[in-house]
Amino acid sequence: MELNKMTLEIFSKLEQKWLYHCEPKKTRVLSIDGGGTTGIAAGTSLVHLEEQIRSKTGDSNASIIDFFDVIAGTGIGAVLATMLAADDGNGRPLYSAKEAVEFLSRKQTEMFKMKTVGILRRQRRYSGKCIDKVLKEAFTSENGKELTLKNTCKPLLIPCFDLNSAAPFVFSRADATESPSYDFELWKVCHATSANPSMFKPFKLSSVDGNTSCLAVDGGLVMNNPAAAAITHVLHNKRDFPSVNGVDDLLVLSLGGGLVSGTEKLKLRRNGECTTAAIVGIALDGVSETIDQLLGNAFCFNHNDYVRIQVNGLGCGEYDVLEQRAVETMPFGGKRLLTETNGQRIGGFVQRLVASGRSSLPPSPCKDIAVSPLANGR
């Protein structure tokens, strides 16, 4: 039995080396959708992804961020992405996937605490103070320092919608490295992208030097699926990704957050009108599905380089997302139900990640390099 196990390990190593030499190294992108407050589907996928990486590398300390070059997230997906990317001060991630999911699960009721507002106290909203308290706890180092975009292990992208400019605003480590006018505290970034207008007031925040301000609402309204934003960033950021010339040079894993606008959530008011929450849910799911369709078209000649993990909507819930049969977007319209499960697709994707080796990008940017602020902050 031991001999069979040893033989299996030897052939596994040989397969990885063969794949590494036969396939040019690609830039790896991890994208995590927003939607809802639990992040169950994305969190379950992330924990499985990390377990697969550790199993296939034989390294119990390996992390997701070791095998991806850039990570993007929106809403609750942004909180997960930021927890995975935040630097513990030693060049390692502050949280493992399991630790991040457990933290959010433990803090769920505290983070999203309902309160009544309005003259007649009939409106129900989440407390901004409560979510701020939890996020500050998550992104404050042991020495009491609040971590910023520069304090991340890998390039990080988090979108929101800025009411001041009436346009999307993407928080980026690349911009934060160039100027303190685009460096923001991580807890503020996560609140900004999570400020769903049906649940929170718009969130006002400023950069660390005070030159850039933003009145933010939920990034999911414009980029609930941030995969396209991440790909665009990689294609145009020649400083960090000089070898990327097109989608042929990319390997993308996009994790859905579950369907926000499920049938049971689309209840109408008594007068037949949609509720605000239902409209927001439709917008979030619509944005995610549109991006998935566009990327399915973009990767039509190398569809294995783009893997989308999402609840298939066939009556199953978010908790068993790994056991559900995977759904793949067909080029130029339509979807098909695959024979393999979402868990198996993640396993196959990890095989390629491990075969191509760990990310070679530098971790956190040097915090001692002086940069000149932009002439005009936004």
C-alpha positions as CSV (number, residue, x, y, z in Angstrom):
1,M,0.0,0.0,0.0
2,E,2.9,2.4,0.9
3,L,4.6,1.5,-2.4
4,N,1.4,2.4,-4.4
5,K,1.2,5.7,-2.5
6,M,4.8,6.5,-3.3
7,T,4.4,5.6,-7.0
8,L,1.3,7.9,-7.2
9,E,3.3,10.7,-5.6
10,I,6.2,10.2,-8.1
11,F,3.9,10.2,-11.1
12,S,2.1,13.3,-9.8
13,K,5.4,15.1,-9.5
14,L,6.4,14.0,-13.0
15,E,3.1,15.2,-14.4
16,Q,3.5,18.6,-12.8
17,K,7.0,19.0,-14.2
18,W,5.8,17.9,-17.7
19,L,2.9,20.4,-17.6
20,Y,5.3,23.1,-16.4
21,H,7.6,22.6,-19.3
22,C,4.9,22.2,-21.9
23,E,2.8,25.2,-20.9
24,P,4.1,28.8,-20.8
25,K,3.6,30.4,-17.4
26,K,0.5,32.5,-17.3
27,T,-0.5,35.4,-15.1
28,R,-3.1,34.0,-12.6
29,V,-6.1,36.1,-11.7
30,L,-8.5,35.4,-8.8
31,S,-11.9,37.2,-8.8
32,I,-14.5,37.0,-6.0
33,D,-18.1,38.2,-6.6
34,G,-20.1,40.3,-4.2
35,G,-23.8,39.7,-3.3
36,G,-25.5,39.2,0.1
37,T,-23.8,39.4,3.5
38,T,-22.7,35.9,4.2
39,G,-20.3,35.0,1.3
40,I,-21.1,31.3,1.8
41,A,-20.7,30.1,-1.8
42,A,-17.4,32.1,-2.3
43,G,-16.1,31.2,1.1
44,T,-16.8,27.5,0.6
45,S,-15.0,27.6,-2.7
46,L,-12.0,29.5,-1.2
47,V,-11.5,27.0,1.6
48,H,-11.6,24.1,-0.9
49,L,-9.2,26.0,-3.2
50,E,-6.7,26.4,-0.3
51,E,-7.1,22.7,0.8
52,Q,-6.4,21.6,-2.8
53,I,-3.3,23.8,-3.0
54,R,-1.9,22.4,0.2
55,S,-2.8,18.8,-0.7
56,K,-1.2,19.0,-4.2
57,T,2.0,20.9,-3.0
58,G,2.4,18.9,0.2
59,D,2.9,22.2,2.0
60,S,0.5,22.8,5.0
61,N,1.5,26.4,5.1
62,A,0.8,27.2,1.4
63,S,-1.7,30.0,0.8
64,I,-3.9,31.0,-2.0
65,I,-2.0,34.2,-2.5
66,D,1.2,32.2,-3.3
67,F,-0.3,30.9,-6.5
68,F,-2.1,34.0,-7.8
69,D,-0.7,37.3,-9.2
70,V,-3.6,39.5,-8.6
71,I,-6.8,39.3,-6.6
72,A,-10.1,41.3,-7.0
73,G,-13.3,41.3,-5.0
74,T,-16.6,43.2,-4.6
75,G,-18.8,43.5,-1.5
76,I,-18.5,40.6,0.8
77,G,-16.2,39.1,-1.8
78,A,-13.9,42.1,-1.4
79,V,-13.7,41.5,2.4
80,L,-12.6,37.9,1.7
81,A,-10.1,39.0,-1.0
82,T,-8.6,41.7,1.3
83,M,-8.3,39.3,4.2
84,L,-6.4,36.8,1.9
85,A,-4.1,39.6,0.6
86,A,-3.5,41.6,3.7
87,D,0.2,41.4,4.8
88,D,0.9,40.3,8.4
89,G,4.1,42.3,8.4
90,N,6.4,39.4,7.4
91,G,5.3,39.1,3.8
92,R,2.7,36.4,4.5
93,P,-1.1,36.7,4.4
94,L,-2.8,37.8,7.6
95,Y,-5.5,35.1,7.2
96,S,-5.8,31.7,5.6
97,A,-9.0,31.1,3.7
98,K,-10.4,29.0,6.5
99,E,-9.5,31.7,9.1
100,A,-11.1,34.4,7.0
101,V,-14.3,32.5,6.5
102,E,-14.5,31.5,10.2
103,F,-13.9,35.1,11.2
104,L,-16.8,36.4,9.0
105,S,-19.1,33.6,10.2
106,R,-18.3,34.4,13.8
107,K,-18.8,38.2,13.3
108,Q,-21.8,37.9,11.0
109,T,-24.5,39.2,13.4
110,E,-22.2,41.8,14.8
111,M,-21.1,43.1,11.4
112,F,-24.6,43.3,9.9
113,K,-26.7,44.6,12.9
114,M,-30.1,45.9,11.9
115,K,-31.4,49.2,13.2
116,T,-34.7,51.2,12.5
117,V,-34.4,54.7,11.1
118,G,-36.8,57.4,9.8
119,I,-39.4,59.6,11.4
120,L,-41.8,56.7,12.2
121,R,-38.9,54.3,12.7
122,R,-40.2,52.1,9.9
123,Q,-37.1,51.9,7.7
124,R,-34.6,49.2,8.5
125,R,-30.9,49.6,7.7
126,Y,-27.6,48.1,8.9
127,S,-25.5,50.0,11.4
128,G,-22.4,51.6,9.8
129,K,-20.7,51.8,13.2
130,C,-21.0,48.0,13.7
131,I,-19.5,47.1,10.4
132,D,-16.7,49.6,10.9
133,K,-15.9,48.0,14.3
134,V,-15.6,44.6,12.8
135,L,-13.6,45.7,9.8
136,K,-11.2,47.7,11.9
137,E,-10.6,44.6,14.1
138,A,-9.9,42.5,10.9
139,F,-7.4,45.0,9.4
140,T,-5.5,46.3,12.3
141,S,-2.0,44.8,12.9
142,E,-0.8,43.6,16.3
143,N,1.0,46.9,17.0
144,G,-2.2,48.8,16.5
145,K,-1.5,50.1,12.9
146,E,-4.4,50.2,10.5
147,L,-3.4,48.5,7.3
148,T,-3.7,50.2,4.0
149,L,-3.7,49.1,0.3
150,K,0.1,49.2,0.3
151,N,0.1,46.6,3.1
152,T,-0.9,43.7,0.9
153,C,1.0,40.6,-0.3
154,K,-0.2,40.9,-3.9
155,P,-1.9,43.4,-6.2
156,L,-5.5,44.0,-5.0
157,L,-8.4,45.5,-6.8
158,I,-11.7,46.6,-5.0
159,P,-14.4,48.6,-6.9
160,C,-17.1,50.9,-5.6
161,F,-19.3,53.6,-7.1
162,D,-18.4,57.2,-6.3
163,L,-21.4,59.5,-6.0
164,N,-19.2,62.6,-6.1
165,S,-18.0,61.8,-9.6
166,A,-21.0,59.6,-10.6
167,A,-18.6,57.0,-11.8
168,P,-17.0,53.7,-10.7
169,F,-13.9,54.0,-8.6
170,V,-11.4,51.1,-8.2
171,F,-9.2,51.0,-5.2
172,S,-5.8,49.5,-6.4
173,R,-2.5,48.6,-4.8
174,A,-0.8,49.8,-7.9
175,D,-2.2,53.3,-7.6
176,A,-1.5,53.3,-3.8
177,T,2.1,52.5,-4.5
178,E,2.4,55.4,-6.9
179,S,0.9,58.0,-4.6
180,P,-0.5,58.3,-1.1
181,S,-3.4,60.2,-2.7
182,Y,-4.7,56.7,-3.7
183,D,-3.7,54.8,-0.6
184,F,-6.7,54.0,1.7
185,E,-7.1,52.1,4.9
186,L,-8.3,48.6,4.1
187,W,-11.3,48.7,6.5
188,K,-12.5,51.8,4.7
189,V,-12.1,50.2,1.3
190,C,-14.2,47.2,2.4
191,H,-16.9,49.4,3.9
192,A,-17.0,51.4,0.7
193,T,-17.5,48.4,-1.6
194,S,-20.1,46.9,0.8
195,A,-22.3,50.0,1.1
196,N,-25.3,48.5,-0.6
197,P,-27.8,51.5,-0.8
198,S,-30.7,49.3,0.3
199,M,-28.8,48.4,3.5
200,F,-26.3,51.2,4.3
201,K,-25.9,54.9,3.9
202,P,-23.3,56.0,1.4
203,F,-19.9,55.9,3.0
204,K,-17.5,58.9,2.8
205,L,-13.8,58.2,2.9
206,S,-10.5,59.9,2.2
207,S,-7.0,58.7,1.2
208,V,-4.3,58.6,3.9
209,D,-3.0,62.1,2.9
210,G,-6.5,63.5,2.6
211,N,-6.1,64.6,-1.1
212,T,-8.6,62.1,-2.6
213,S,-12.1,61.7,-1.3
214,C,-15.0,59.4,-2.3
215,L,-18.7,59.1,-1.4
216,A,-19.1,55.4,-2.0
217,V,-21.9,53.0,-2.5
218,D,-21.8,49.3,-3.3
219,G,-19.3,48.3,-6.0
220,G,-21.7,45.5,-7.0
221,L,-24.0,48.0,-8.7
222,V,-21.4,48.3,-11.5
223,M,-18.9,45.5,-10.9
224,N,-20.4,42.8,-8.9
225,N,-18.3,40.4,-10.9
226,P,-14.9,42.2,-10.8
227,A,-13.1,39.6,-13.1
228,A,-13.3,41.9,-16.2
229,A,-11.8,44.8,-14.2
230,A,-9.0,42.6,-13.0
231,I,-8.2,41.4,-16.5
232,T,-8.2,44.9,-17.8
233,H,-5.9,46.0,-15.0
234,V,-3.4,43.2,-15.8
235,L,-3.5,43.9,-19.6
236,H,-2.7,47.6,-19.1
237,N,-0.3,47.4,-16.1
238,K,3.0,46.8,-17.9
239,R,5.0,47.7,-14.7
240,D,3.7,44.7,-12.8
241,F,2.7,42.4,-15.7
242,P,5.2,43.2,-18.6
243,S,4.8,39.8,-20.3
244,V,1.0,39.9,-20.6
245,N,-0.1,40.8,-24.1
246,G,-3.6,39.3,-24.3
247,V,-6.0,36.8,-22.7
248,D,-3.8,34.0,-24.0
249,D,-1.4,34.9,-21.3
250,L,-4.0,34.7,-18.5
251,L,-5.4,32.0,-16.2
252,V,-8.6,33.2,-14.5
253,L,-10.6,31.7,-11.6
254,S,-13.9,33.6,-11.0
255,L,-15.8,32.7,-7.8
256,G,-19.5,33.6,-7.8
257,G,-21.2,34.6,-4.5
258,G,-24.5,32.8,-5.1
259,L,-27.6,34.1,-6.7
260,V,-28.7,37.3,-5.0
261,S,-32.1,37.5,-6.8
262,G,-33.4,34.0,-6.2
263,T,-37.1,33.4,-6.8
264,E,-37.9,33.6,-3.1
265,K,-36.1,37.0,-2.8
266,L,-38.1,38.6,-5.7
267,K,-41.3,39.2,-3.7
268,L,-43.4,42.2,-4.9
269,R,-45.0,44.8,-2.7
270,R,-48.7,44.7,-2.2
271,N,-49.2,47.2,-5.0
272,G,-47.3,45.0,-7.4
273,E,-44.0,47.0,-7.4
274,C,-40.6,45.5,-6.9
275,T,-38.9,46.2,-3.5
276,T,-35.6,48.2,-3.5
277,A,-33.8,45.0,-2.3
278,A,-35.2,43.0,-5.2
279,I,-34.1,45.7,-7.7
280,V,-30.6,45.7,-6.2
281,G,-30.5,41.9,-6.4
282,I,-31.5,41.9,-10.0
283,A,-28.8,44.5,-10.8
284,L,-26.1,42.5,-9.0
285,D,-26.9,39.2,-10.7
286,G,-27.3,40.9,-14.0
287,V,-23.9,42.5,-13.8
288,S,-22.3,39.2,-12.8
289,E,-23.9,37.2,-15.6
290,T,-23.1,39.8,-18.2
291,I,-19.4,39.8,-17.3
292,D,-19.4,36.0,-17.3
293,Q,-20.9,35.9,-20.8
294,L,-18.3,38.5,-22.1
295,L,-15.4,36.6,-20.6
296,G,-16.8,33.3,-22.0
297,N,-16.6,35.0,-25.5
298,A,-13.1,36.4,-24.8
299,F,-11.7,33.0,-23.8
300,C,-13.7,31.0,-26.5
301,F,-10.4,29.7,-28.1
302,N,-8.9,28.7,-24.7
303,H,-11.9,28.1,-22.5
304,N,-10.0,26.1,-20.0
305,D,-8.1,29.2,-19.0
306,Y,-11.3,30.8,-17.6
307,V,-13.1,28.8,-14.9
308,R,-16.3,30.2,-13.3
309,I,-17.6,28.6,-10.1
310,Q,-21.2,29.6,-9.3
311,V,-24.4,28.1,-7.7
312,N,-26.1,26.5,-10.7
313,G,-29.6,27.7,-9.7
314,L,-31.2,24.2,-10.1
315,G,-32.8,24.2,-6.6
316,C,-29.6,23.6,-4.7
317,G,-28.3,26.0,-2.1
318,E,-25.1,27.9,-1.5
319,Y,-23.8,25.5,1.2
320,D,-23.4,22.6,-1.3
321,V,-21.9,24.6,-4.1
322,L,-18.9,22.2,-4.4
323,E,-21.2,19.2,-5.0
324,Q,-23.3,20.9,-7.6
325,R,-22.6,20.2,-11.3
326,A,-20.6,23.0,-12.8
327,V,-22.1,25.4,-15.4
328,E,-20.0,26.7,-18.3
329,T,-20.8,29.8,-20.4
330,M,-20.9,29.0,-24.1
331,P,-19.3,31.4,-26.6
332,F,-21.8,33.9,-27.9
333,G,-24.7,32.9,-25.7
334,G,-26.1,30.1,-23.6
335,K,-24.8,27.9,-20.9
336,R,-24.2,24.1,-20.6
337,L,-24.3,21.9,-17.5
338,L,-21.0,20.0,-17.2
339,T,-20.6,16.4,-15.8
340,E,-18.0,17.5,-13.3
341,T,-18.8,19.3,-10.1
342,N,-17.6,22.7,-9.0
343,G,-15.3,21.0,-6.5
344,Q,-13.7,18.9,-9.3
345,R,-13.3,22.0,-11.5
346,I,-11.4,23.7,-8.7
347,G,-9.2,20.6,-8.2
348,G,-8.4,20.6,-11.9
349,F,-7.6,24.3,-11.9
350,V,-5.3,23.9,-8.9
351,Q,-3.4,21.2,-10.8
352,R,-2.5,23.8,-13.4
353,L,-1.6,26.4,-10.7
354,V,0.8,24.0,-8.9
355,A,2.3,22.8,-12.2
356,S,3.2,26.4,-13.2
357,G,4.8,27.1,-9.8
358,R,4.3,29.8,-7.2
359,S,3.8,33.4,-8.2
360,S,7.0,35.2,-9.0
361,L,5.6,38.7,-8.5
362,P,7.2,40.7,-5.7
363,P,5.0,40.8,-2.5
364,S,4.3,44.1,-0.8
365,P,5.8,47.3,-2.3
366,C,8.7,48.9,-0.4
367,K,7.1,51.1,2.2
368,D,10.2,53.3,2.5
369,I,10.3,54.5,-1.1
370,A,9.3,58.2,-1.3
371,V,6.7,59.0,-3.9
372,S,5.6,62.4,-4.9
373,P,1.8,63.0,-4.5
374,L,-0.3,63.8,-7.6
375,A,-0.8,67.4,-8.4
376,N,-4.6,67.2,-8.2
377,G,-6.3,64.7,-5.9
378,R,-9.9,63.6,-6.8
